[in-house]
Amino acid sequence: MQALDAVAVRRWADACVRSLDANRDDIDRINVFPVPDGDTGTNLTQTMRSAQDSLLRARADDAGQALAALARGALQGARGNSGVIISQVLRGLAEAAQGVSEAGGAAIRAAFKRADELATAAVSKPVPGTVLTVLHAAAEAARDCPSDDLDEVVTAAAKASAEALADTPRQLAVLAKAGVVDAGAKGLVVLLDTLVAVITGQPVEHRKSTAPPRTAEALTTAREAGSTDFEYEVMYLLDDPTDPEDLKQRLNALGDSVSVVGDGAGLWTVHVHCNDIGAAVEAGVEQGRPHRITVARFADQVEAQAVRFGQDRAVVVVVDGDGARELFEAEGAVAAAPTADPAGLLALIAGTRARHVTVLPTGEDMRGPVDEAVAYAVAAGQDVVVVPAFSPVQALAALAVHDPNRRAGDDVVAMAEAAAATRRGEVRVAERQAITWVGRCEPGDLLAMQDGEVVMVEPAGTDPAALACRLVDRMLAGGGELVTALLGEDAPDGLAETLESHLRIAHPEVEITTYRGGQPGAALVVGVE
């Protein structure tokens, strides 16, 4: 790979979450500084997962936008001191790549330098032998790399970070006594190894850091001076604090491990270890409005759980027509207009925050972008299934049998069967000259279509209501009990009344339901079940 673009950033984010998750227990086990609470691996994984979610929901067309979305998501979901520092690493990458569609070796070199500056500034009292030391080594290696080739720059940075990681026990006595390397630094090395793998196309290699059993003595001696005095970790977000430096000084007076950092766009995250929770939050109130306030008690050592998914099920419908979208939304689905942009569809799917998502595309031309977006969402850990639906009426039939209380697999099967059992038809005006199965059509001619094929052509000026009645008769020739009619944008006044009157006489056994769909270019979209 010669340059890092938005697609590559997404691949890196996905690989980072997977790599950190694979190394999470190992990193948790070696976590002894600044507090031996055994959660650095978990914190890093959750921070990166929040970053990934932010990227999935964002419209990122270039590397700078993609990295900015990652940085903002990491800041919003930062867990622990390690998560805050990683958010600043991502912010540094984003700032250096701002406005760049593809980041090459020179841009990544500058990005490492900026990440080093921001991460160092984020920590009130930097200590040698930590993630900051390892990041600095990576930035210097990138700076000194004689080549501007992307793979050589990131490989040099990753190699230097691994070597610096191995040196951390010689720089920090608490690590040497416990016989481990720094946990946060280990997490950074995992991220850089993953970046190398994505750029070079090689498999991700997980460097395992074995650690001896965590004895009571190791836990007791692991805390640096002062840390044993503070029982709580307090974190919250602030929008545009009035004086971040003053806030940092106030928090330093209350505790340690203080960081007050921003994303460069107005959002700041605050982190402190202290005893007086109220005073820590009050300091933030004086600067703005704290939100997403979290408090953890170190003695509890409760492992944080993923909060990525806010609900179990969701249905996403991609459909033309304002009326149709309102109809689907009233039935509990998430509805959006068709787009050829997979990133927009991906943001829609990820934005549901649902563990299992069923997608109804409602158009054959949507399958390509939908499939691409679904592939990204599945790779990111969401369970997403596309139910074949080639018309809004088929999607309505599928949604009608949707049952969130049923097992997900069974529900998808039921929806797919309902869509497949619905015959679809359409009355629309021809846009250009063409040869159809039933002869030539000219622009302005009226077309009746059934299951995607033209079955009747009438000259311009023909009454659409009369053609709609003939089309429904043809569709009911194979049987049917329910007709669903969506009035399109070109539906003339009285079309619904004419169709309903005709069915009462010609097919009294059939029930008809009519809605205003607003499909552009169509007079009627009709389904028969």
PAMI-29571 format. One record per residue (C-alpha): x negated, y, z negated. Coordinates in nm, 2 decimals. Each point is the difference from the previous one (the first is absolute). Last residue first. Example, Ala and Ser with C-alpha at 12.3 -4.5 7.8 and 13.67 -1.06 7.14 Angstrom:
2
> -1.37, -0.11, -0.71 .
> 0.14, -0.34, -0.07 .
//
This chain:
529
> 4.99, -1.12, 0.15 .
> 0.02, 0.25, 0.28 .
> -0.22, 0.31, 0.01 .
> 0.05, 0.34, 0.17 .
> -0.22, 0.30, 0.08 .
> 0.20, 0.27, 0.18 .
> -0.05, 0.32, 0.20 .
> -0.38, -0.03, 0.00 .
> -0.28, 0.24, 0.09 .
> -0.09, 0.08, -0.36 .
> 0.16, -0.22, -0.26 .
> 0.24, 0.21, -0.22 .
> 0.13, -0.28, -0.21 .
> 0.36, 0.11, -0.07 .
> 0.16, -0.31, -0.15 .
> 0.28, -0.24, 0.12 .
> 0.12, -0.32, -0.15 .
> 0.20, -0.25, 0.21 .
> 0.18, -0.31, -0.11 .
> 0.10, -0.26, 0.26 .
> 0.31, -0.21, -0.01 .
> 0.20, 0.26, 0.19 .
> -0.23, -0.04, 0.31 .
> 0.16, 0.16, 0.31 .
> 0.26, 0.23, -0.18 .
> -0.18, 0.10, -0.32 .
> -0.33, -0.01, 0.19 .
> 0.12, 0.26, 0.25 .
> 0.12, 0.24, -0.27 .
> -0.34, -0.03, -0.19 .
> -0.19, 0.07, 0.32 .
> 0.21, 0.30, 0.10 .
> -0.02, 0.15, -0.36 .
> -0.38, -0.04, -0.01 .
> -0.04, 0.16, 0.34 .
> 0.23, 0.29, -0.08 .
> -0.26, 0.28, 0.05 .
> -0.28, -0.11, 0.22 .
> -0.30, -0.19, -0.14 .
> -0.33, 0.14, 0.12 .
> -0.17, 0.01, -0.34 .
> 0.10, -0.36, -0.07 .
> 0.31, -0.13, -0.17 .
> -0.09, -0.32, -0.19 .
> 0.25, -0.28, 0.04 .
> 0.01, -0.32, -0.21 .
> 0.23, -0.27, 0.13 .
> 0.10, -0.29, -0.23 .
> 0.16, -0.34, 0.08 .
> -0.18, -0.13, 0.31 .
> 0.03, -0.23, 0.29 .
> -0.19, -0.05, 0.32 .
> 0.24, 0.22, 0.20 .
> -0.04, 0.26, -0.28 .
> -0.31, 0.15, 0.17 .
> 0.18, 0.03, 0.33 .
> 0.30, 0.17, -0.16 .
> -0.24, 0.23, -0.19 .
> -0.16, 0.10, 0.33 .
> 0.34, 0.07, 0.17 .
> 0.10, 0.22, -0.29 .
> -0.32, 0.19, 0.00 .
> 0.04, 0.06, 0.38 .
> 0.34, 0.16, -0.06 .
> -0.14, 0.21, -0.28 .
> -0.30, 0.12, 0.21 .
> 0.24, 0.14, 0.26 .
> -0.18, -0.01, 0.34 .
> -0.14, 0.33, 0.11 .
> -0.33, -0.14, 0.12 .
> 0.05, -0.33, 0.18 .
> 0.05, -0.32, -0.20 .
> -0.26, -0.28, -0.06 .
> 0.08, -0.31, -0.19 .
> -0.21, -0.29, -0.16 .
> -0.32, 0.18, -0.07 .
> -0.22, -0.22, -0.22 .
> -0.11, 0.06, -0.36 .
> 0.25, -0.23, -0.18 .
> 0.29, 0.16, 0.20 .
> -0.04, 0.33, 0.19 .
> 0.27, 0.21, 0.16 .
> -0.15, 0.28, 0.21 .
> 0.16, 0.33, 0.11 .
> -0.17, 0.16, 0.30 .
> -0.17, 0.34, -0.06 .
> -0.33, -0.10, 0.17 .
> 0.08, -0.27, 0.26 .
> 0.05, -0.37, -0.05 .
> -0.06, -0.28, 0.24 .
> 0.15, -0.35, -0.04 .
> 0.14, -0.24, -0.26 .
> -0.33, -0.13, -0.14 .
> -0.14, 0.35, 0.01 .
> -0.21, 0.20, 0.26 .
> -0.08, 0.35, -0.12 .
> 0.05, 0.37, 0.05 .
> -0.05, 0.21, -0.31 .
> 0.16, 0.10, -0.33 .
> 0.31, -0.22, 0.02 .
> 0.27, 0.10, -0.24 .
> 0.08, -0.23, -0.30 .
> 0.25, -0.26, -0.11 .
> -0.16, -0.27, -0.23 .
> 0.05, -0.36, -0.11 .
> -0.13, -0.23, -0.27 .
> 0.11, -0.35, -0.09 .
> -0.04, -0.07, -0.37 .
> -0.09, -0.35, -0.11 .
> -0.37, 0.07, 0.02 .
> 0.03, 0.29, -0.25 .
> 0.20, -0.22, -0.24 .
> -0.25, -0.28, 0.03 .
> -0.29, 0.24, -0.07 .
> 0.17, 0.14, -0.30 .
> 0.07, -0.34, -0.14 .
> -0.36, -0.11, 0.06 .
> -0.14, 0.31, -0.17 .
> 0.22, -0.06, -0.30 .
> -0.11, -0.36, -0.04 .
> -0.37, 0.11, 0.00 .
> 0.07, 0.28, -0.25 .
> 0.19, -0.22, -0.25 .
> 0.35, 0.15, -0.04 .
> 0.06, 0.28, -0.24 .
> -0.09, 0.26, 0.26 .
> 0.29, -0.12, 0.22 .
> 0.00, 0.11, 0.37 .
> 0.30, -0.13, 0.18 .
> 0.12, 0.34, 0.13 .
> -0.35, 0.11, 0.06 .
> -0.04, -0.26, 0.28 .
> 0.33, 0.10, 0.16 .
> -0.11, 0.36, -0.01 .
> -0.33, -0.08, 0.15 .
> 0.17, -0.18, 0.29 .
> 0.22, 0.30, 0.05 .
> -0.30, 0.23, 0.00 .
> -0.15, -0.20, 0.29 .
> -0.29, -0.23, 0.07 .
> -0.02, -0.17, -0.34 .
> -0.26, -0.26, -0.07 .
> -0.06, 0.00, -0.38 .
> -0.35, 0.12, -0.08 .
> -0.15, -0.12, -0.33 .
> -0.22, 0.19, -0.24 .
> -0.15, -0.14, -0.33 .
> -0.23, 0.28, -0.10 .
> -0.37, -0.07, -0.08 .
> -0.19, 0.25, 0.21 .
> -0.05, -0.26, 0.28 .
> 0.38, -0.03, 0.01 .
> 0.03, 0.38, 0.03 .
> -0.26, 0.01, 0.28 .
> 0.17, -0.28, 0.20 .
> 0.34, 0.16, -0.06 .
> -0.12, 0.33, 0.16 .
> -0.14, -0.19, 0.31 .
> 0.32, -0.21, 0.03 .
> 0.22, 0.32, -0.02 .
> -0.21, 0.18, 0.26 .
> 0.04, -0.29, 0.25 .
> 0.36, -0.10, -0.08 .
> 0.15, 0.34, 0.05 .
> 0.06, -0.03, 0.37 .
> 0.25, -0.29, -0.07 .
> 0.22, 0.23, -0.21 .
> 0.18, -0.03, -0.33 .
> -0.33, -0.04, -0.21 .
> 0.14, -0.16, -0.31 .
> -0.27, -0.04, -0.27 .
> 0.03, -0.21, -0.31 .
> -0.22, 0.11, -0.29 .
> -0.11, -0.20, -0.30 .
> -0.20, 0.15, -0.29 .
> 0.16, 0.34, 0.05 .
> -0.18, 0.33, -0.04 .
> 0.24, 0.13, 0.28 .
> -0.28, 0.23, 0.10 .
> -0.22, -0.29, 0.13 .
> 0.26, -0.07, 0.27 .
> 0.05, 0.36, 0.10 .
> -0.37, 0.08, -0.01 .
> -0.06, -0.31, 0.22 .
> 0.26, 0.12, 0.25 .
> -0.17, 0.34, 0.02 .
> -0.34, -0.17, 0.05 .
> 0.14, -0.22, 0.27 .
> 0.08, 0.31, 0.21 .
> 0.24, -0.09, 0.29 .
> 0.29, 0.14, -0.20 .
> 0.36, -0.09, -0.05 .
> 0.20, 0.21, -0.24 .
> 0.01, -0.11, -0.37 .
> 0.23, -0.19, -0.23 .
> -0.06, -0.14, -0.35 .
> 0.29, -0.23, -0.07 .
> 0.26, 0.03, -0.28 .
> 0.32, -0.02, 0.21 .
> 0.04, 0.38, 0.00 .
> -0.35, 0.01, 0.14 .
> 0.10, -0.22, 0.29 .
> 0.30, 0.22, 0.08 .
> -0.20, 0.32, -0.03 .
> -0.26, -0.14, 0.24 .
> 0.28, -0.09, 0.25 .
> 0.14, 0.35, -0.02 .
> -0.34, 0.16, 0.07 .
> -0.06, -0.22, 0.30 .
> -0.28, -0.24, 0.09 .
> -0.10, -0.28, -0.24 .
> -0.29, -0.14, -0.20 .
> 0.15, -0.18, -0.30 .
> -0.19, -0.08, -0.31 .
> 0.15, -0.24, -0.26 .
> -0.14, 0.00, -0.35 .
> -0.05, -0.26, -0.27 .
> -0.19, -0.04, -0.34 .
> -0.03, 0.36, -0.12 .
> -0.27, 0.24, -0.13 .
> -0.29, -0.19, 0.15 .
> -0.35, 0.12, -0.07 .
> 0.02, -0.01, -0.38 .
> -0.28, -0.25, -0.04 .
> -0.07, -0.10, -0.36 .
> -0.24, 0.16, -0.24 .
> -0.18, -0.24, -0.23 .
> 0.07, 0.07, -0.36 .
> -0.31, 0.06, -0.20 .
> 0.21, 0.08, -0.31 .
> -0.29, 0.15, -0.19 .
> -0.06, 0.24, 0.29 .
> 0.33, 0.17, -0.04 .
> 0.13, 0.12, 0.34 .
> 0.19, 0.32, 0.07 .
> 0.15, 0.10, 0.34 .
> 0.14, 0.34, 0.11 .
> 0.14, -0.01, 0.35 .
> 0.06, 0.38, -0.03 .
> -0.18, 0.29, -0.17 .
> 0.16, 0.34, 0.08 .
> -0.25, 0.29, 0.02 .
> -0.32, 0.11, -0.18 .
> 0.14, 0.04, -0.36 .
> 0.19, -0.32, 0.05 .
> -0.33, -0.18, 0.07 .
> -0.15, 0.10, -0.33 .
> 0.33, -0.11, -0.16 .
> -0.05, -0.35, 0.15 .
> -0.34, -0.04, -0.17 .
> 0.13, 0.16, -0.32 .
> 0.29, -0.25, -0.01 .
> -0.23, -0.30, 0.05 .
> -0.22, 0.09, -0.29 .
> -0.24, -0.30, -0.02 .
> -0.20, 0.05, 0.32 .
> -0.13, -0.15, 0.32 .
> 0.07, 0.24, 0.29 .
> 0.12, 0.01, 0.36 .
> 0.17, 0.27, 0.20 .
> 0.11, -0.02, 0.36 .
> 0.03, 0.30, 0.23 .
> 0.23, 0.07, 0.30 .
> -0.05, 0.33, 0.19 .
> -0.14, -0.11, 0.34 .
> -0.36, -0.06, -0.08 .
> 0.08, -0.33, -0.16 .
> -0.07, 0.12, -0.36 .
> -0.21, -0.10, -0.30 .
> 0.01, 0.05, -0.38 .
> -0.21, -0.27, -0.16 .
> -0.07, -0.06, -0.36 .
> -0.16, -0.32, -0.13 .
> -0.01, 0.15, -0.35 .
> 0.24, 0.15, -0.26 .
> 0.18, 0.31, -0.12 .
> -0.26, 0.27, 0.05 .
> -0.08, -0.15, 0.34 .
> 0.37, 0.04, 0.08 .
> 0.00, 0.37, -0.06 .
> -0.32, 0.04, 0.21 .
> 0.16, -0.19, 0.29 .
> 0.31, 0.22, -0.03 .
> -0.21, 0.31, 0.02 .
> -0.17, -0.14, 0.32 .
> 0.33, -0.08, 0.15 .
> 0.14, 0.36, -0.04 .
> 0.35, 0.06, 0.13 .
> 0.08, -0.36, 0.08 .
> 0.13, -0.04, 0.36 .
> 0.23, -0.31, -0.04 .
> -0.10, -0.21, -0.30 .
> -0.02, -0.38, -0.03 .
> -0.03, -0.20, -0.33 .
> -0.24, -0.23, -0.18 .
> -0.06, -0.07, -0.37 .
> -0.22, -0.29, -0.13 .
> 0.04, -0.06, -0.37 .
> -0.19, -0.12, -0.30 .
> -0.29, 0.24, -0.02 .
> -0.26, -0.01, -0.27 .
> -0.17, -0.32, 0.14 .
> -0.09, 0.21, 0.31 .
> -0.21, 0.24, -0.20 .
> -0.33, -0.16, 0.06 .
> 0.03, -0.25, 0.29 .
> 0.22, -0.31, -0.05 .
> -0.16, -0.33, 0.09 .
> -0.13, -0.08, -0.35 .
> 0.34, -0.13, -0.13 .
> 0.09, -0.18, 0.32 .
> -0.34, -0.17, 0.02 .
> 0.02, -0.10, -0.36 .
> 0.35, -0.15, 0.05 .
> -0.13, -0.21, 0.28 .
> 0.09, 0.06, 0.37 .
> -0.11, -0.33, 0.16 .
> -0.30, 0.05, 0.23 .
> 0.05, 0.18, 0.33 .
> -0.03, -0.11, 0.36 .
> 0.01, 0.28, 0.26 .
> 0.13, -0.16, 0.32 .
> -0.09, 0.17, 0.32 .
> 0.31, -0.04, 0.22 .
> -0.09, -0.02, 0.37 .
> 0.25, 0.14, 0.24 .
> -0.01, -0.17, 0.33 .
> -0.19, 0.19, 0.28 .
> 0.17, 0.24, 0.24 .
> -0.28, 0.25, -0.04 .
> 0.22, 0.29, -0.10 .
> 0.25, -0.20, -0.21 .
> -0.28, -0.20, -0.17 .
> -0.20, 0.31, -0.07 .
> 0.30, 0.17, -0.16 .
> 0.06, -0.31, -0.21 .
> -0.35, 0.01, -0.13 .
> 0.06, 0.36, -0.09 .
> 0.32, -0.07, -0.19 .
> -0.16, -0.29, -0.19 .
> -0.30, 0.21, -0.09 .
> 0.24, 0.26, -0.14 .
> 0.16, -0.26, -0.22 .
> -0.34, -0.12, -0.13 .
> -0.07, 0.36, -0.09 .
> 0.31, 0.01, -0.21 .
> -0.10, -0.32, -0.18 .
> -0.35, 0.10, -0.08 .
> -0.23, -0.30, 0.01 .
> 0.00, -0.27, -0.27 .
> -0.21, -0.16, -0.27 .
> 0.19, 0.15, -0.29 .
> -0.31, 0.16, -0.15 .
> -0.12, 0.11, 0.34 .
> 0.33, 0.16, 0.07 .
> 0.00, 0.19, -0.33 .
> -0.36, 0.11, 0.06 .
> 0.09, 0.19, 0.32 .
> -0.28, 0.06, 0.26 .
> -0.15, -0.35, 0.01 .
> 0.35, -0.16, 0.01 .
> 0.08, 0.23, 0.30 .
> -0.28, -0.13, 0.22 .
> 0.20, -0.27, 0.17 .
> 0.26, 0.26, 0.10 .
> -0.27, 0.21, 0.15 .
> -0.10, -0.28, 0.23 .
> 0.36, -0.06, 0.10 .
> 0.05, 0.37, 0.07 .
> -0.31, 0.01, 0.21 .
> 0.13, -0.28, 0.22 .
> 0.34, 0.16, 0.03 .
> -0.15, 0.34, 0.11 .
> -0.23, -0.16, 0.25 .
> 0.28, -0.21, 0.14 .
> 0.22, 0.31, 0.03 .
> -0.26, 0.19, 0.19 .
> -0.10, -0.29, 0.22 .
> 0.35, -0.09, 0.10 .
> 0.09, 0.36, 0.09 .
> -0.30, 0.06, 0.23 .
> -0.17, 0.33, -0.10 .
> -0.33, -0.17, -0.06 .
> -0.29, 0.10, -0.22 .
> 0.20, -0.07, -0.32 .
> -0.13, 0.25, -0.26 .
> 0.34, 0.16, -0.06 .
> 0.18, -0.33, -0.02 .
> -0.26, -0.13, -0.24 .
> 0.04, 0.32, -0.21 .
> 0.38, -0.04, -0.01 .
> -0.02, -0.37, -0.10 .
> -0.24, 0.08, -0.28 .
> 0.22, 0.28, -0.13 .
> 0.30, -0.24, 0.01 .
> -0.20, -0.25, -0.22 .
> -0.09, 0.27, -0.25 .
> 0.35, 0.13, -0.02 .
> 0.14, -0.36, -0.05 .
> -0.21, -0.02, -0.32 .
> -0.36, -0.05, -0.09 .
> -0.08, 0.36, -0.09 .
> 0.27, 0.19, -0.20 .
> 0.20, 0.29, 0.13 .
> 0.16, 0.22, -0.27 .
> 0.31, 0.18, 0.12 .
> 0.06, -0.23, 0.30 .
> 0.19, 0.13, 0.30 .
> -0.29, 0.21, 0.12 .
> -0.20, -0.32, 0.07 .
> 0.28, -0.15, 0.20 .
> 0.04, 0.32, 0.21 .
> -0.37, 0.03, 0.08 .
> -0.05, -0.37, 0.08 .
> 0.31, 0.00, 0.22 .
> -0.13, 0.31, 0.19 .
> -0.33, -0.18, 0.07 .
> 0.17, -0.32, 0.10 .
> 0.23, 0.19, 0.24 .
> -0.30, 0.18, 0.16 .
> -0.15, -0.34, 0.09 .
> 0.34, -0.12, 0.12 .
> 0.02, 0.30, 0.23 .
> -0.34, -0.07, 0.14 .
> 0.08, -0.37, 0.05 .
> 0.32, 0.05, 0.19 .
> 0.34, 0.12, -0.13 .
> 0.28, -0.01, 0.26 .
> 0.28, 0.25, 0.03 .
> -0.19, 0.26, -0.21 .
> 0.20, 0.29, -0.14 .
> -0.11, -0.08, -0.36 .
> -0.27, -0.28, 0.00 .
> -0.22, 0.16, -0.26 .
> 0.30, 0.09, -0.22 .
> 0.15, -0.35, 0.03 .
> -0.32, -0.18, -0.09 .
> -0.04, 0.23, -0.30 .
> 0.36, -0.06, -0.10 .
> -0.06, -0.38, 0.02 .
> -0.29, 0.03, -0.24 .
> 0.21, 0.23, -0.22 .
> 0.28, -0.27, -0.02 .
> -0.27, -0.25, -0.09 .
> -0.10, 0.22, -0.30 .
> 0.35, 0.02, -0.12 .
> 0.05, -0.37, 0.03 .
> -0.31, -0.07, -0.20 .
> 0.11, 0.23, -0.28 .
> 0.33, -0.19, -0.04 .
> 0.27, -0.06, 0.26 .
> 0.04, 0.24, 0.29 .
> 0.34, -0.02, 0.16 .
> 0.04, 0.36, 0.11 .
> -0.37, 0.05, 0.06 .
> -0.02, -0.32, 0.20 .
> 0.30, 0.09, 0.21 .
> -0.15, 0.34, 0.07 .
> -0.33, -0.15, 0.10 .
> 0.15, -0.26, 0.23 .
> 0.22, 0.26, 0.17 .
> -0.31, 0.22, 0.05 .
> -0.18, -0.30, 0.14 .
> 0.27, -0.06, 0.26 .
> 0.03, 0.37, 0.09 .
> -0.38, 0.03, 0.05 .
> -0.01, -0.33, 0.20 .
> 0.26, 0.11, 0.25 .
> 0.37, -0.05, 0.06 .
> 0.12, -0.03, -0.36 .
> 0.38, 0.01, -0.05 .
> 0.01, -0.10, -0.37 .
> 0.19, -0.28, -0.16 .
> -0.26, -0.27, 0.06 .
> -0.28, 0.24, -0.11 .
> 0.18, 0.07, -0.34 .
> 0.05, -0.37, -0.05 .
> -0.37, -0.06, 0.06 .
> -0.10, 0.26, -0.25 .
> 0.23, -0.15, -0.26 .
> -0.16, -0.34, 0.07 .
> -0.34, 0.16, -0.04 .
> 0.09, 0.13, -0.34 .
> 0.16, -0.33, -0.10 .
> -0.31, -0.20, 0.10 .
> -0.23, 0.25, -0.17 .
> 0.20, -0.01, -0.33 .
> 0.01, -0.38, 0.00 .
> -0.37, -0.03, 0.06 .
> -0.07, 0.26, -0.27 .
> 0.24, -0.17, -0.25 .
> -0.22, -0.19, -0.26 .
> 0.05, 0.25, -0.28 .
> -0.37, 0.03, -0.08 .
> 0.00, 0.38, 0.00 .
> -0.26, 0.21, 0.17 .
> -0.12, -0.25, 0.10 .
> 0.05, -0.38, -0.07 .
> 0.18, -0.12, 0.32 .
> -0.17, -0.32, 0.10 .
> 0.31, -0.22, -0.03 .
> 0.23, 0.26, 0.18 .
> -0.24, 0.00, 0.30 .
> 0.01, -0.38, 0.03 .
> 0.38, -0.01, -0.05 .
> 0.04, 0.27, 0.27 .
> -0.24, -0.14, 0.26 .
> 0.27, -0.16, 0.23 .
> 0.24, 0.29, -0.07 .
> -0.28, 0.24, 0.09 .
> -0.06, -0.18, 0.32 .
> 0.37, -0.01, 0.10 .
> 0.06, 0.36, -0.08 .
> -0.32, 0.10, 0.18 .
> 0.10, -0.20, 0.31 .
> 0.33, 0.18, 0.03 .
> -0.17, 0.34, -0.04 .
> -0.27, -0.09, 0.25 .
> 0.26, -0.11, 0.26 .
> 0.19, 0.32, -0.05 .
> -0.32, 0.20, 0.04 .
> -0.07, -0.20, 0.32 .
> 0.34, 0.09, 0.14 .
> -0.06, 0.37, -0.08 .
> -0.34, 0.01, 0.17 .
> -0.35, -0.09, -0.12 .
> -0.25, 0.02, 0.28 .
> -0.24, -0.23, 0.19 .
> 0.15, -0.33, -0.11 .
//
